[in-house]
């Protein structure tokens, strides 16, 4: 399985089949997993209901810890869905990778900077929308000039750096994890039984560690998302 991009053009734009197929698969998995966990809800939760309630409590806790109490209800569901989607996206490439004719078609979509920076751009755009909705257009942009107009370039650089670091952090971790797994797999089959004996335990250990890293990165992404939104909707 090669790593070359499998792309097509539409309306002058270039699209990557791996990102489209992997993202669609994550969307489908997210929907059906949450659908299955939320069936037959009871007052005494068991099984799948315990899992989904734990996830909801976890993400609600993230929102409550960062945002004003009157804003928690506006963003708790968004953060819940975002966390579950990113968690599944980060783990996909660890359990399923598929290629055809030398091209990758199924992998972790968050192992591509285009995908993670798109998520980052959506989050940063949402923060601006939230700030304008809360403070009004004039009041919102006035904060970029506070306490003086000299702060404007610094604030603009900060916004751009937030956009870059939010997207590139999760990409770097997931991409590095999958790349090392591929290298260990290639080493395992490079010289027969001796390299398999050495490489397979290492790959199992690294795969378990990658699950942990993918979970942490989903948590970090949604935590920073709530921080950025909170800073926009809270008065200085």
BELURTA-V888666 format. One line per field, one symbol per residue. burial: 1 if it has 9 or more other C-alpha atoms within 8 Angstrom, else 0. A space follows every 50 residues. Layout:
burial=???
//
This chain:
burial=10001100000000111111111001101100010011000000000111 11001100110111011100010011001101111111111111001110 01111111111110111111101101110111001100110001100000 11001000100111011111111110110010011011101000111111 011001100110111011101111111111011000
//
